[in-house]
Amino acid sequence: PYQLDWWLTGGRKYDKPPDIANIAKYLSSWKCWWNSLQPKSRRTPLDASLPFAVYDIPVEDWKDVRKAGPNGFLHFMLTLAWW
């Protein structure tokens, strides 16, 4: 979502989250972003809900989700907190 880009380029101020005026638009943008990071078997149509939990995990490439460092998993959690 562009709000994440705004926050990242604006100095990553945890006490100043982006203003999200249109929650529905943010949700749509967030789901599109999240979906793009998922392995192919976990991707869903954009008008569908989020994928169900998977307990029998197939061997896939999770590199886009499995990240550490300054741009790691914290950003997923942060964008959910803004929601």
Gaussian input, Z-matrix of N, CA and C with variables (Angstrom, degrees):
# hf/3-21g

backbone

0 1
 N
 C     1     B1
 C     2     B2     1     A1
 N     3     B3     2     A2     1     D1
 C     4     B4     3     A3     2     D2
 C     5     B5     4     A4     3     D3
 N     6     B6     5     A5     4     D4
 C     7     B7     6     A6     5     D5
 C     8     B8     7     A7     6     D6
 N     9     B9     8     A8     7     D7
 C    10    B10     9     A9     8     D8
 C    11    B11    10    A10     9     D9
 N    12    B12    11    A11    10    D10
 C    13    B13    12    A12    11    D11
 C    14    B14    13    A13    12    D12
 N    15    B15    14    A14    13    D13
 C    16    B16    15    A15    14    D14
 C    17    B17    16    A16    15    D15
 N    18    B18    17    A17    16    D16
 C    19    B19    18    A18    17    D17
 C    20    B20    19    A19    18    D18
 N    21    B21    20    A20    19    D19
 C    22    B22    21    A21    20    D20
 C    23    B23    22    A22    21    D21
 N    24    B24    23    A23    22    D22
 C    25    B25    24    A24    23    D23
 C    26    B26    25    A25    24    D24
 N    27    B27    26    A26    25    D25
 C    28    B28    27    A27    26    D26
 C    29    B29    28    A28    27    D27
 N    30    B30    29    A29    28    D28
 C    31    B31    30    A30    29    D29
 C    32    B32    31    A31    30    D30
 N    33    B33    32    A32    31    D31
 C    34    B34    33    A33    32    D32
 C    35    B35    34    A34    33    D33
 N    36    B36    35    A35    34    D34
 C    37    B37    36    A36    35    D35
 C    38    B38    37    A37    36    D36
 N    39    B39    38    A38    37    D37
 C    40    B40    39    A39    38    D38
 C    41    B41    40    A40    39    D39
 N    42    B42    41    A41    40    D40
 C    43    B43    42    A42    41    D41
 C    44    B44    43    A43    42    D42
 N    45    B45    44    A44    43    D43
 C    46    B46    45    A45    44    D44
 C    47    B47    46    A46    45    D45
 N    48    B48    47    A47    46    D46
 C    49    B49    48    A48    47    D47
 C    50    B50    49    A49    48    D48
 N    51    B51    50    A50    49    D49
 C    52    B52    51    A51    50    D50
 C    53    B53    52    A52    51    D51
 N    54    B54    53    A53    52    D52
 C    55    B55    54    A54    53    D53
 C    56    B56    55    A55    54    D54
 N    57    B57    56    A56    55    D55
 C    58    B58    57    A57    56    D56
 C    59    B59    58    A58    57    D57
 N    60    B60    59    A59    58    D58
 C    61    B61    60    A60    59    D59
 C    62    B62    61    A61    60    D60
 N    63    B63    62    A62    61    D61
 C    64    B64    63    A63    62    D62
 C    65    B65    64    A64    63    D63
 N    66    B66    65    A65    64    D64
 C    67    B67    66    A66    65    D65
 C    68    B68    67    A67    66    D66
 N    69    B69    68    A68    67    D67
 C    70    B70    69    A69    68    D68
 C    71    B71    70    A70    69    D69
 N    72    B72    71    A71    70    D70
 C    73    B73    72    A72    71    D71
 C    74    B74    73    A73    72    D72
 N    75    B75    74    A74    73    D73
 C    76    B76    75    A75    74    D74
 C    77    B77    76    A76    75    D75
 N    78    B78    77    A77    76    D76
 C    79    B79    78    A78    77    D77
 C    80    B80    79    A79    78    D78
 N    81    B81    80    A80    79    D79
 C    82    B82    81    A81    80    D80
 C    83    B83    82    A82    81    D81
 N    84    B84    83    A83    82    D82
 C    85    B85    84    A84    83    D83
 C    86    B86    85    A85    84    D84
 N    87    B87    86    A86    85    D85
 C    88    B88    87    A87    86    D86
 C    89    B89    88    A88    87    D87
 N    90    B90    89    A89    88    D88
 C    91    B91    90    A90    89    D89
 C    92    B92    91    A91    90    D90
 N    93    B93    92    A92    91    D91
 C    94    B94    93    A93    92    D92
 C    95    B95    94    A94    93    D93
 N    96    B96    95    A95    94    D94
 C    97    B97    96    A96    95    D95
 C    98    B98    97    A97    96    D96
 N    99    B99    98    A98    97    D97
 C   100   B100    99    A99    98    D98
 C   101   B101   100   A100    99    D99
 N   102   B102   101   A101   100   D100
 C   103   B103   102   A102   101   D101
 C   104   B104   103   A103   102   D102
 N   105   B105   104   A104   103   D103
 C   106   B106   105   A105   104   D104
 C   107   B107   106   A106   105   D105
 N   108   B108   107   A107   106   D106
 C   109   B109   108   A108   107   D107
 C   110   B110   109   A109   108   D108
 N   111   B111   110   A110   109   D109
 C   112   B112   111   A111   110   D110
 C   113   B113   112   A112   111   D111
 N   114   B114   113   A113   112   D112
 C   115   B115   114   A114   113   D113
 C   116   B116   115   A115   114   D114
 N   117   B117   116   A116   115   D115
 C   118   B118   117   A117   116   D116
 C   119   B119   118   A118   117   D117
 N   120   B120   119   A119   118   D118
 C   121   B121   120   A120   119   D119
 C   122   B122   121   A121   120   D120
 N   123   B123   122   A122   121   D121
 C   124   B124   123   A123   122   D122
 C   125   B125   124   A124   123   D123
 N   126   B126   125   A125   124   D124
 C   127   B127   126   A126   125   D125
 C   128   B128   127   A127   126   D126
 N   129   B129   128   A128   127   D127
 C   130   B130   129   A129   128   D128
 C   131   B131   130   A130   129   D129
 N   132   B132   131   A131   130   D130
 C   133   B133   132   A132   131   D131
 C   134   B134   133   A133   132   D132
 N   135   B135   134   A134   133   D133
 C   136   B136   135   A135   134   D134
 C   137   B137   136   A136   135   D135
 N   138   B138   137   A137   136   D136
 C   139   B139   138   A138   137   D137
 C   140   B140   139   A139   138   D138
 N   141   B141   140   A140   139   D139
 C   142   B142   141   A141   140   D140
 C   143   B143   142   A142   141   D141
 N   144   B144   143   A143   142   D142
 C   145   B145   144   A144   143   D143
 C   146   B146   145   A145   144   D144
 N   147   B147   146   A146   145   D145
 C   148   B148   147   A147   146   D146
 C   149   B149   148   A148   147   D147
 N   150   B150   149   A149   148   D148
 C   151   B151   150   A150   149   D149
 C   152   B152   151   A151   150   D150
 N   153   B153   152   A152   151   D151
 C   154   B154   153   A153   152   D152
 C   155   B155   154   A154   153   D153
 N   156   B156   155   A155   154   D154
 C   157   B157   156   A156   155   D155
 C   158   B158   157   A157   156   D156
 N   159   B159   158   A158   157   D157
 C   160   B160   159   A159   158   D158
 C   161   B161   160   A160   159   D159
 N   162   B162   161   A161   160   D160
 C   163   B163   162   A162   161   D161
 C   164   B164   163   A163   162   D162
 N   165   B165   164   A164   163   D163
 C   166   B166   165   A165   164   D164
 C   167   B167   166   A166   165   D165
 N   168   B168   167   A167   166   D166
 C   169   B169   168   A168   167   D167
 C   170   B170   169   A169   168   D168
 N   171   B171   170   A170   169   D169
 C   172   B172   171   A171   170   D170
 C   173   B173   172   A172   171   D171
 N   174   B174   173   A173   172   D172
 C   175   B175   174   A174   173   D173
 C   176   B176   175   A175   174   D174
 N   177   B177   176   A176   175   D175
 C   178   B178   177   A177   176   D176
 C   179   B179   178   A178   177   D177
 N   180   B180   179   A179   178   D178
 C   181   B181   180   A180   179   D179
 C   182   B182   181   A181   180   D180
 N   183   B183   182   A182   181   D181
 C   184   B184   183   A183   182   D182
 C   185   B185   184   A184   183   D183
 N   186   B186   185   A185   184   D184
 C   187   B187   186   A186   185   D185
 C   188   B188   187   A187   186   D186
 N   189   B189   188   A188   187   D187
 C   190   B190   189   A189   188   D188
 C   191   B191   190   A190   189   D189
 N   192   B192   191   A191   190   D190
 C   193   B193   192   A192   191   D191
 C   194   B194   193   A193   192   D192
 N   195   B195   194   A194   193   D193
 C   196   B196   195   A195   194   D194
 C   197   B197   196   A196   195   D195
 N   198   B198   197   A197   196   D196
 C   199   B199   198   A198   197   D197
 C   200   B200   199   A199   198   D198
 N   201   B201   200   A200   199   D199
 C   202   B202   201   A201   200   D200
 C   203   B203   202   A202   201   D201
 N   204   B204   203   A203   202   D202
 C   205   B205   204   A204   203   D203
 C   206   B206   205   A205   204   D204
 N   207   B207   206   A206   205   D205
 C   208   B208   207   A207   206   D206
 C   209   B209   208   A208   207   D207
 N   210   B210   209   A209   208   D208
 C   211   B211   210   A210   209   D209
 C   212   B212   211   A211   210   D210
 N   213   B213   212   A212   211   D211
 C   214   B214   213   A213   212   D212
 C   215   B215   214   A214   213   D213
 N   216   B216   215   A215   214   D214
 C   217   B217   216   A216   215   D215
 C   218   B218   217   A217   216   D216
 N   219   B219   218   A218   217   D217
 C   220   B220   219   A219   218   D218
 C   221   B221   220   A220   219   D219
 N   222   B222   221   A221   220   D220
 C   223   B223   222   A222   221   D221
 C   224   B224   223   A223   222   D222
 N   225   B225   224   A224   223   D223
 C   226   B226   225   A225   224   D224
 C   227   B227   226   A226   225   D225
 N   228   B228   227   A227   226   D226
 C   229   B229   228   A228   227   D227
 C   230   B230   229   A229   228   D228
 N   231   B231   230   A230   229   D229
 C   232   B232   231   A231   230   D230
 C   233   B233   232   A232   231   D231
 N   234   B234   233   A233   232   D232
 C   235   B235   234   A234   233   D233
 C   236   B236   235   A235   234   D234
 N   237   B237   236   A236   235   D235
 C   238   B238   237   A237   236   D236
 C   239   B239   238   A238   237   D237
 N   240   B240   239   A239   238   D238
 C   241   B241   240   A240   239   D239
 C   242   B242   241   A241   240   D240
 N   243   B243   242   A242   241   D241
 C   244   B244   243   A243   242   D242
 C   245   B245   244   A244   243   D243
 N   246   B246   245   A245   244   D244
 C   247   B247   246   A246   245   D245
 C   248   B248   247   A247   246   D246

   B1=1.4642
   B2=1.5386
   B3=1.3169
   B4=1.4632
   B5=1.5272
   B6=1.3391
   B7=1.4632
   B8=1.5272
   B9=1.3170
   B10=1.4639
   B11=1.5210
   B12=1.3209
   B13=1.4644
   B14=1.5230
   B15=1.3312
   B16=1.4652
   B17=1.5242
   B18=1.3107
   B19=1.4572
   B20=1.5296
   B21=1.3345
   B22=1.4666
   B23=1.5225
   B24=1.3272
   B25=1.4634
   B26=1.5272
   B27=1.3258
   B28=1.4616
   B29=1.5178
   B30=1.3154
   B31=1.4586
   B32=1.5174
   B33=1.3211
   B34=1.4696
   B35=1.5270
   B36=1.2938
   B37=1.4688
   B38=1.5235
   B39=1.3260
   B40=1.4632
   B41=1.5268
   B42=1.3160
   B43=1.4625
   B44=1.5317
   B45=1.3388
   B46=1.4638
   B47=1.5296
   B48=1.3237
   B49=1.4665
   B50=1.5270
   B51=1.3216
   B52=1.4665
   B53=1.5224
   B54=1.3052
   B55=1.4600
   B56=1.5268
   B57=1.3101
   B58=1.4629
   B59=1.5255
   B60=1.3190
   B61=1.4623
   B62=1.5264
   B63=1.3164
   B64=1.4621
   B65=1.5285
   B66=1.3214
   B67=1.4651
   B68=1.5287
   B69=1.3183
   B70=1.4700
   B71=1.5287
   B72=1.3180
   B73=1.4621
   B74=1.5304
   B75=1.3266
   B76=1.4617
   B77=1.5240
   B78=1.3243
   B79=1.4611
   B80=1.5256
   B81=1.3079
   B82=1.4569
   B83=1.5255
   B84=1.3138
   B85=1.4585
   B86=1.5264
   B87=1.3345
   B88=1.4649
   B89=1.5233
   B90=1.3412
   B91=1.4660
   B92=1.5299
   B93=1.3036
   B94=1.4605
   B95=1.5311
   B96=1.3237
   B97=1.4652
   B98=1.5224
   B99=1.3322
   B100=1.4604
   B101=1.5291
   B102=1.2991
   B103=1.4587
   B104=1.5257
   B105=1.3245
   B106=1.4668
   B107=1.5213
   B108=1.3206
   B109=1.4638
   B110=1.5267
   B111=1.3069
   B112=1.4618
   B113=1.5267
   B114=1.3423
   B115=1.4685
   B116=1.5297
   B117=1.2989
   B118=1.4711
   B119=1.5216
   B120=1.3235
   B121=1.4720
   B122=1.5247
   B123=1.3301
   B124=1.4626
   B125=1.5198
   B126=1.3136
   B127=1.4632
   B128=1.5179
   B129=1.3209
   B130=1.4577
   B131=1.5237
   B132=1.3229
   B133=1.4663
   B134=1.5356
   B135=1.3059
   B136=1.4640
   B137=1.5176
   B138=1.3232
   B139=1.4607
   B140=1.5317
   B141=1.3198
   B142=1.4703
   B143=1.5249
   B144=1.3209
   B145=1.4606
   B146=1.5240
   B147=1.3053
   B148=1.4610
   B149=1.5217
   B150=1.3434
   B151=1.4609
   B152=1.5226
   B153=1.3197
   B154=1.4591
   B155=1.5216
   B156=1.3223
   B157=1.4589
   B158=1.5283
   B159=1.3094
   B160=1.4621
   B161=1.5156
   B162=1.3158
   B163=1.4563
   B164=1.5177
   B165=1.3191
   B166=1.4544
   B167=1.5215
   B168=1.3084
   B169=1.4597
   B170=1.5238
   B171=1.3247
   B172=1.4643
   B173=1.5278
   B174=1.3000
   B175=1.4635
   B176=1.5248
   B177=1.3148
   B178=1.4605
   B179=1.5147
   B180=1.2901
   B181=1.4512
   B182=1.5253
   B183=1.3148
   B184=1.4636
   B185=1.5327
   B186=1.3315
   B187=1.4628
   B188=1.5271
   B189=1.3279
   B190=1.4658
   B191=1.5234
   B192=1.3197
   B193=1.4611
   B194=1.5260
   B195=1.3064
   B196=1.4648
   B197=1.5286
   B198=1.3041
   B199=1.4608
   B200=1.5216
   B201=1.2896
   B202=1.4597
   B203=1.5269
   B204=1.3005
   B205=1.4537
   B206=1.5163
   B207=1.3344
   B208=1.4656
   B209=1.5286
   B210=1.3087
   B211=1.4650
   B212=1.5192
   B213=1.3016
   B214=1.4531
   B215=1.5107
   B216=1.3197
   B217=1.4579
   B218=1.5313
   B219=1.3097
   B220=1.4625
   B221=1.5271
   B222=1.3160
   B223=1.4649
   B224=1.5186
   B225=1.3219
   B226=1.4679
   B227=1.5202
   B228=1.3236
   B229=1.4593
   B230=1.5282
   B231=1.3122
   B232=1.4630
   B233=1.5291
   B234=1.3184
   B235=1.4629
   B236=1.5246
   B237=1.3215
   B238=1.4669
   B239=1.5241
   B240=1.3200
   B241=1.4674
   B242=1.5296
   B243=1.3109
   B244=1.4649
   B245=1.5178
   B246=1.2932
   B247=1.4522
   B248=1.4891
   A1=111.05
   A2=116.32
   A3=118.44
   A4=111.63
   A5=117.65
   A6=120.45
   A7=110.99
   A8=117.07
   A9=120.13
   A10=109.88
   A11=117.60
   A12=120.50
   A13=110.78
   A14=116.50
   A15=121.51
   A16=110.36
   A17=116.53
   A18=121.44
   A19=110.91
   A20=117.09
   A21=121.07
   A22=111.68
   A23=117.27
   A24=119.99
   A25=112.40
   A26=116.89
   A27=121.05
   A28=114.18
   A29=117.44
   A30=120.00
   A31=115.18
   A32=118.46
   A33=122.73
   A34=112.37
   A35=116.51
   A36=121.08
   A37=109.47
   A38=115.04
   A39=120.34
   A40=112.30
   A41=117.05
   A42=119.95
   A43=112.66
   A44=117.12
   A45=121.05
   A46=109.87
   A47=116.52
   A48=119.01
   A49=110.48
   A50=116.98
   A51=119.51
   A52=111.35
   A53=114.93
   A54=120.59
   A55=107.80
   A56=116.08
   A57=120.80
   A58=107.06
   A59=115.23
   A60=120.86
   A61=112.23
   A62=116.60
   A63=120.78
   A64=108.78
   A65=116.81
   A66=121.96
   A67=111.01
   A68=118.24
   A69=120.87
   A70=111.04
   A71=116.58
   A72=120.75
   A73=110.30
   A74=116.60
   A75=120.74
   A76=110.23
   A77=116.95
   A78=121.25
   A79=110.69
   A80=117.24
   A81=121.06
   A82=111.00
   A83=116.53
   A84=121.78
   A85=110.82
   A86=116.37
   A87=121.21
   A88=110.85
   A89=116.89
   A90=120.14
   A91=111.51
   A92=117.18
   A93=121.37
   A94=110.02
   A95=117.04
   A96=122.64
   A97=110.36
   A98=117.25
   A99=121.77
   A100=110.25
   A101=116.72
   A102=121.74
   A103=111.15
   A104=116.81
   A105=120.63
   A106=112.37
   A107=117.42
   A108=121.41
   A109=113.25
   A110=117.05
   A111=121.47
   A112=111.70
   A113=116.33
   A114=118.82
   A115=109.06
   A116=117.02
   A117=121.40
   A118=113.57
   A119=117.78
   A120=119.22
   A121=112.71
   A122=118.30
   A123=121.90
   A124=112.56
   A125=118.11
   A126=120.70
   A127=110.30
   A128=115.31
   A129=121.18
   A130=109.34
   A131=117.70
   A132=119.28
   A133=109.21
   A134=116.72
   A135=120.12
   A136=113.32
   A137=117.68
   A138=119.37
   A139=112.12
   A140=117.08
   A141=121.25
   A142=110.08
   A143=115.10
   A144=118.93
   A145=108.81
   A146=116.16
   A147=120.53
   A148=109.55
   A149=117.53
   A150=119.58
   A151=112.08
   A152=115.28
   A153=120.55
   A154=109.79
   A155=115.76
   A156=120.81
   A157=109.47
   A158=115.58
   A159=121.58
   A160=107.60
   A161=115.95
   A162=120.09
   A163=112.10
   A164=117.46
   A165=122.24
   A166=105.71
   A167=115.90
   A168=121.17
   A169=110.66
   A170=117.06
   A171=119.44
   A172=110.36
   A173=114.99
   A174=119.68
   A175=106.91
   A176=115.05
   A177=120.33
   A178=109.27
   A179=114.38
   A180=120.70
   A181=109.16
   A182=116.15
   A183=122.37
   A184=111.72
   A185=118.29
   A186=120.96
   A187=113.56
   A188=118.34
   A189=119.68
   A190=112.60
   A191=116.91
   A192=120.70
   A193=110.96
   A194=117.15
   A195=122.16
   A196=109.26
   A197=115.73
   A198=120.80
   A199=110.11
   A200=114.44
   A201=121.21
   A202=107.48
   A203=116.10
   A204=119.45
   A205=112.29
   A206=116.92
   A207=120.89
   A208=114.07
   A209=118.65
   A210=121.44
   A211=111.12
   A212=116.54
   A213=121.09
   A214=114.99
   A215=114.77
   A216=122.83
   A217=112.85
   A218=117.62
   A219=121.07
   A220=111.37
   A221=117.13
   A222=119.69
   A223=112.60
   A224=117.12
   A225=118.91
   A226=109.77
   A227=115.46
   A228=120.43
   A229=111.12
   A230=116.32
   A231=121.45
   A232=111.06
   A233=116.76
   A234=119.33
   A235=111.41
   A236=117.44
   A237=120.25
   A238=110.80
   A239=117.11
   A240=120.77
   A241=110.72
   A242=118.01
   A243=120.93
   A244=110.92
   A245=117.13
   A246=123.85
   A247=108.72
   D1=147.11
   D2=-177.49
   D3=-61.80
   D4=-25.04
   D5=178.53
   D6=-62.60
   D7=-34.72
   D8=177.31
   D9=-67.99
   D10=-44.18
   D11=176.33
   D12=-59.43
   D13=-43.61
   D14=178.59
   D15=-58.76
   D16=-45.97
   D17=-177.96
   D18=-66.79
   D19=-42.69
   D20=-179.75
   D21=-63.96
   D22=-43.05
   D23=-178.20
   D24=-80.85
   D25=-13.01
   D26=-179.39
   D27=-93.46
   D28=13.44
   D29=175.30
   D30=101.18
   D31=4.82
   D32=176.35
   D33=54.91
   D34=50.51
   D35=-178.12
   D36=-85.22
   D37=106.88
   D38=-176.42
   D39=-64.96
   D40=-25.80
   D41=-179.74
   D42=-87.33
   D43=1.23
   D44=179.43
   D45=-131.76
   D46=78.24
   D47=178.50
   D48=-70.17
   D49=158.75
   D50=179.01
   D51=-67.55
   D52=154.16
   D53=175.66
   D54=-81.48
   D55=122.46
   D56=179.26
   D57=-112.74
   D58=95.38
   D59=-175.23
   D60=-77.09
   D61=-34.99
   D62=-176.74
   D63=-116.95
   D64=96.53
   D65=-176.24
   D66=-62.43
   D67=-40.39
   D68=-179.17
   D69=-61.75
   D70=-42.11
   D71=178.99
   D72=-67.52
   D73=-39.94
   D74=177.53
   D75=-62.55
   D76=-44.98
   D77=179.51
   D78=-59.65
   D79=-44.29
   D80=179.07
   D81=-61.88
   D82=-44.31
   D83=178.74
   D84=-64.71
   D85=-42.45
   D86=-179.86
   D87=-63.37
   D88=-45.43
   D89=-179.85
   D90=-63.01
   D91=-38.70
   D92=177.67
   D93=-63.18
   D94=-45.20
   D95=178.68
   D96=-62.84
   D97=-49.24
   D98=-179.22
   D99=-61.16
   D100=-44.11
   D101=-179.88
   D102=-60.72
   D103=-38.09
   D104=-178.51
   D105=-66.81
   D106=-21.24
   D107=-179.56
   D108=-90.49
   D109=-10.90
   D110=-176.18
   D111=-81.00
   D112=150.14
   D113=170.39
   D114=-60.96
   D115=157.50
   D116=-173.93
   D117=-53.73
   D118=-38.29
   D119=-177.64
   D120=-69.40
   D121=-16.38
   D122=-178.42
   D123=-100.43
   D124=-4.79
   D125=-179.13
   D126=-74.71
   D127=144.43
   D128=-179.73
   D129=-127.98
   D130=159.42
   D131=173.51
   D132=-59.41
   D133=146.79
   D134=-174.78
   D135=-63.55
   D136=-23.57
   D137=179.19
   D138=-88.94
   D139=1.26
   D140=179.48
   D141=-92.82
   D142=168.58
   D143=175.48
   D144=-76.00
   D145=176.96
   D146=178.67
   D147=-64.59
   D148=156.13
   D149=-178.61
   D150=-63.46
   D151=151.59
   D152=175.76
   D153=-70.46
   D154=160.89
   D155=176.09
   D156=-62.14
   D157=144.36
   D158=178.79
   D159=-116.90
   D160=122.05
   D161=-178.45
   D162=-101.81
   D163=-22.27
   D164=175.27
   D165=-108.28
   D166=88.91
   D167=-171.06
   D168=-78.82
   D169=119.71
   D170=177.14
   D171=-71.67
   D172=159.18
   D173=177.31
   D174=-73.55
   D175=113.70
   D176=-178.21
   D177=-144.13
   D178=175.77
   D179=178.84
   D180=-95.82
   D181=109.50
   D182=-179.18
   D183=-102.32
   D184=17.54
   D185=-172.78
   D186=-59.44
   D187=-30.88
   D188=-178.80
   D189=-73.08
   D190=-21.40
   D191=179.36
   D192=-99.84
   D193=-33.77
   D194=-176.25
   D195=-84.84
   D196=86.22
   D197=-178.28
   D198=-129.03
   D199=148.31
   D200=175.19
   D201=-126.36
   D202=176.71
   D203=178.05
   D204=91.79
   D205=-164.61
   D206=-173.84
   D207=-66.01
   D208=-18.56
   D209=179.23
   D210=-118.86
   D211=40.47
   D212=-174.72
   D213=-93.32
   D214=-152.45
   D215=-173.07
   D216=-61.36
   D217=-23.57
   D218=177.61
   D219=-53.77
   D220=-35.58
   D221=-178.41
   D222=-64.94
   D223=-34.19
   D224=175.31
   D225=-61.51
   D226=-47.40
   D227=-178.42
   D228=-65.20
   D229=-40.91
   D230=-179.26
   D231=-62.63
   D232=-44.02
   D233=-179.62
   D234=-66.77
   D235=-29.39
   D236=174.83
   D237=-71.07
   D238=-38.38
   D239=178.36
   D240=-63.53
   D241=-35.36
   D242=178.17
   D243=-65.96
   D244=-30.65
   D245=-177.77
   D246=-67.29

